[in-house]
Amino acid sequence: MVGLSMSRIRSAVAVGIGFFARQPRSFRVNIPRAATTNFLYKLTQQYQPIYITALGADSVQLGMVNGIGGAAAAGVAVPTGWLVDRYGPKRIFLVATLTMAVSSLVFAFSWNWLATIPALIFVSMAIRLNNTACGTVCGSSLRNEDRAVGMQLCDSVTALPSFVGPLIAAFVIGISGGLNATGIKSIYYLWFGGCCLLLIYTLRVFSDPVQRRTGRGATSFSEGIREVLKEGQAVKRWIVLSALAETSRVASLLFWPLYAARVKLTDALVLGAMGTAMTVFPLLLALPVGRMADRFGRKRLLYIMIPTYCLSLVLFILARSPVELIVSSALQGFLQLSLVTKQAITVELVPTHLLGRWLGILGLFLGLVGIAAPVVGGVLWEAVSPEFVFLFIVAVELVKIPILVTVPETLKTRSSI
């Protein structure tokens, strides 16, 4: 049994390496950059809500400050899309990394929860800049029949360093004072050092995709928006569906660590294990899910993954032991799998030369959701109960299904890797 499992793992690794080797250089060198970005983000992600509340914020104030960050992300979304199309993703990556470095220092030197607002603004802007530029790399470099596999492979490989992030953070927090403001503050210094290394790598190694060097930004800002709405398929419905998906992502990201720490009374080690499980599980399933999406269609996979994620949230609410919490966290990894599969559809709904502007427009609406979702979650937490935050996410996820039915399947060629 063990030998058979190892054989399957070796086979999957060989297939992944072969697929990776035949992709364009821009796709391959972007993966270490994205992996480092993910690692740095995961280092602090699940401890950030706890840190802000340790500095004095209640649940509504936590939602409010994160909503301000969402407003900042919305403000830069559309211009970022246009700038990516005009100047290429490399310059945007550099700006995003610098912005993230500034954010880490502001977090580290915050003395109360209000002082974290500038940090949340900077990090939200950095994430939006990075996500918009990163999406154009995969969208420009990968063929349609390879795209879901490529994006899942990219997501899984870039997750390899990030799954140890929560555990490293848990260790550093443990030796720095525990799960409190003093202990958590230390990991932001690590974040800053990582940003400096990432900046050097991006500057010296990364280069823009060849496809994006030939036709950048001849269209004006306003004309580009009109072209997206005119030439894209089902873009308005996709904006609605993406906004619902972002509502789930933002609310879950913000409140699951708080729920685990305050309601389930977990310590830093269990919290770190839960974060790692959330990363490792989708990592193990990424390649087969991508292959099935490229063979049978993206929508069919989403019809399975959305209800599974809803089930994981119910299990999270009902969990009564650390093991049950970790298992439910692993199953919550289906959210990440669904988001990557959804992203494959996103980049296929418009022509390649409009990808930056399309992702920028989409980012505007996701940023607006980033304003509302934390506030709604905070109000539900305080006015109703913490469990209602996760039941709200379940309801939002289920609303996505009838909208998904109306969106065309974007897979054009059936091919396995």
KOLRO-279050 format. One record per residue (C-alpha): residue in one letter; x negated, y negated, z negated. Coordinates in steps of 0.001 Angstrom, whole numbers, plus 500000, padded with zeros to 6 digits. Example, Ala and Ser with C-alpha at 12.3 -4.5 7.8 and 13.67 -1.06 7.14 Angstrom:
BEGIN
A487700504500492200 S486330501060492860 
REM end
This chain:
BEGIN
M500000500000500000 V497206497579499034 G495185498582502119 L498196497975504364 S498791494564502815 M495132493590503258 S495282494747506881 R498289492533507510 I496563489579505863 R493435490085508000 S495575490366511122 A497470487177510277 V494193485351509598 A492740486529512929 V495837485376514818 G495741482020513064 I492045481506513845 G492593482383517501 F495499479978517774 F493548477257516004 A490466477662518233 R492358477032521466 Q493948473766520313 P492547470304521207 R489741468840519067 S491937466035517721 F494281468619516174 R491407470638514687 V489493467751513106 N492701466250511747 I493298469308509571 P490405468677507107 R491487465042506887 A495092466019506180 A493962468721503725 T491983466193501691 T494902463759501725 N497264466469500503 F494863467544497776 L494530464000496443 Y498279463476496532 K499012466798494803 L496443465957492139 T498756463289490704 Q502146463922492307 Q503925465912489616 Y502317464003486743 Q503202460567488100 P506814460471486790 I505584461675483394 Y502849459018483419 I505295456201484205 T507719457307481485 A504807457650479055 L504079453990479775 G507589453120478577 A510042453613481461 D513374455391480998 S514988457472483776 V516796454533485402 Q513666452366485310 L511680455284486774 G514165455420489643 M514003451645490073 V510220451399490376 N510149454293492843 G512916452568494782 I510674449520495093 G508028451786496556 G510603453082499023 A511375449522500077 A507696448924500797 A507548452101502897 A510643451014504833 G509118447606505469 V506024448994507212 A507676451932509003 V508728450446512349 P505648448208512816 T503454451221512004 G505067453274514771 W504429450533517297 L500823450063516099 V500122453809516381 D501345453795519980 R499273450715520770 Y496009451359518882 G496037455091518107 P496291456994514807 K492627456676513703 R492882453003512745 I496119453677510896 F494501456541508961 L491693454212507876 V494118451556506662 A496216454209504866 T493168455612503059 L492014452187501918 T495514451420500666 M495651454722498778 A492302453962497117 V493597450611495882 S496720452340494565 S494686454839492530 L492807452054490755 V495988450105489999 F497537453251488494 A494416453885486409 F494406450372484943 S498177450089484335 W499030449179480733 N502845449546480940 W505430450855483387 L505913447480485081 A502224447399485933 T502669450569488035 I504950448785490511 P502093447438492703 A500517450906492666 L503788452502493807 I504098449892496561 F500579450633497808 V500882454421497659 S504314454392499334 M502927452265502158 A499911454571502473 I502109457678502705 R504299456090505371 L501271454936507398 N499678458382507111 N502814460388507918 T503657458328510990 A500134458595512404 C499765462276511488 G503024463187513213 T501789461714516485 V498641463879516379 C500630467136516323 G503255465750518687 S500636464713521254 S498239467654520914 L500497470727520769 R502539472301523536 N506277472772523017 E506007476557522768 D503179476260520231 R504484473335518221 A506348475016515343 V503511477511514822 G500943474728515083 M502701472498512596 Q503315475338510135 L499689476449510540 C498503472895509973 D500738472595506935 S499529475898505489 V495822475271506086 T496002471733504722 A497801473131501665 L494881475424500778 P492982472742498823 S496143471133497515 F497452474206495692 V494564473943493245 G495219470232492741 P497856470647490015 L495657473153488155 I492590470924488320 A494744468036487140 A496110470167484291 F492565471032483170 V491375467403483347 I494478466181481512 G493987468856478854 I490430467765478066 S491321464054478318 G494055463860475699 G496989465998476846 L500251465294478664 N500380461605477782 A499377458279479345 T495736458572478239 G495312462119479504 I497029461526482845 K495162458267483505 S491912460197484032 I493077461945487209 Y493529458627489009 Y489766458071488838 L489290461402490631 W491825460233493197 F489773457097493911 G486558459078494434 G488313461406496861 C489658458450498845 C486106457152499342 L484988460521500784 L488073460724502992 L487394457270504385 I483874458301505460 Y485130461499507142 T487868459704509078 L485491456997510221 R482731459343511396 V484517462503512581 F488147461895513587 S488998460731517120 D492342459928518702 P494099462559520849 V493175462279524546 Q496855462091525497 R497262458937523442 R494272457113524919 T495706456851528399 G498939454969527929 R498966453041524706 G501408450362523920 A502171448814527309 T505717448375526062 S506591445520523723 F507804446147520190 S511512445541520924 E511433447315524286 G509912450364522623 I512829450609520200 R515314450360523061 E513454453067524981 V513588455433522034 L517354455015521678 K517832455369525429 E515470458239526287 G515682460287523090 Q518089463168522499 A520597462966519628 V518340460482517845 K521138458808515866 R522412462105514477 W518847463136513743 I518284459950511780 V521276460837509585 L520094464410509070 S516543463256508330 A517833460709505833 L519689463477503993 A516567465664503990 E514538462753502612 T517119462231499867 S516527465803498725 R512763465522498972 V512497462248497060 A514951463192494311 S513370466613493804 L509825465254493858 L510618462658491228 F512804464595488818 W511685468237488818 P508505467547486784 L510474465387484381 Y513158468081484021 A510533470771483448 A508690468700480842 R511630467158478959 V514445469675479301 K512557472961479716 L509746471753477391 T506891473097479517 D503276472239478792 A500665470968481289 L499506474497482191 V502985475801483080 L503719472582484945 G500511473049486930 A501429476679487678 M504846475572488919 G503263473027491247 T500842475634492548 A503673478144493135 M505538475498495127 T502505475222497390 V501322478836497598 F504688480367498552 P505239478272501697 L501552478769502499 L502067482552502657 L505182482232504826 A504067479346507053 L502658481327509982 P505473483902510295 V508093481157509922 G506369479108512621 R506180482097514973 M509863482871514472 A510778479213515044 D508783479185518307 R510352482465519411 F513963482328518241 G514517478587517844 R514005475999515145 K517670475649514199 R518190479334513385 L515388479198510840 L516821476048509260 Y520202477740508844 I518444480308506632 M516046478048504752 I518511475357503674 P520802477694501649 T517754479475500208 Y516405476186498902 C519798475416497344 L519697478772495561 S516243477960494181 L517585474793492539 V520363476740490848 L517781479219489549 F515670476290488320 I518598474982486255 L519330478437484812 A515680479385484095 R514974480284480468 S511300481285480519 P508021480115482101 V508105483071484520 E511600482166485710 L510544478532486125 I507531479534488219 V509639481890490393 S512258479202491001 S509452476754491844 A508025479196494386 L511428479460496068 Q511635475670496153 G508801475973498674 F511527476636501242 L512108472893501202 Q508601472325502563 L509017475082505158 S512268473526506336 L510760470047506491 V507879471213508700 T510279473104510985 K512481470012511114 Q509448467916512035 A508850470166515056 I512314469180516300 T511676465530515448 V508679465163517758 E510483466991520586 L513502464690520730 V511649461852522533 P508949461602525247 T505375461821523965 H504511458200524794 L507297457025522456 L506380459214519496 G504837456460517395 R507810454150517761 W510273456991517193 L508527458057513988 G508388454408512940 I512130453949513412 L512773457171511546 G510404456032508825 L512438452863508344 F515533454867507441 L513537457299505310 G512121454324503457 L515613452985502815 V516550456380501413 G513420456135499278 I514965453049497686 A518353454579496932 A517588458214496069 P515469457552492943 V518030455085491604 V520941457468492215 G518962460287490582 G518125458128487564 V521753457094487097 L522948460715487362 W520285461766484837 E521310459135482286 A525070458826482889 V526005462463483546 S523231464990482833 P519798465955484165 E521297469044485814 F523545466862487969 V520491465501489782 F519792468955491193 L523452469714491911 F523525466441493855 I520546467674495906 V522381470946496629 A525410469002497906 V523219466826500131 E521487469877501608 L524778471558502466 V525999468438504299 K523005468792506640 I524277472051508113 P527307470739510100 I525158467893511454 L522466470360512520 V525074472281514521 T525585469225516784 V521873468716517530 P520420470473520609 E517815473206520207 T514515471731521399 L512596474966522009 K512118475196525765 T509806478166526238 R509835481355524288 S506312482430523536 S504506484159520721 I500958483370519785 
REM end
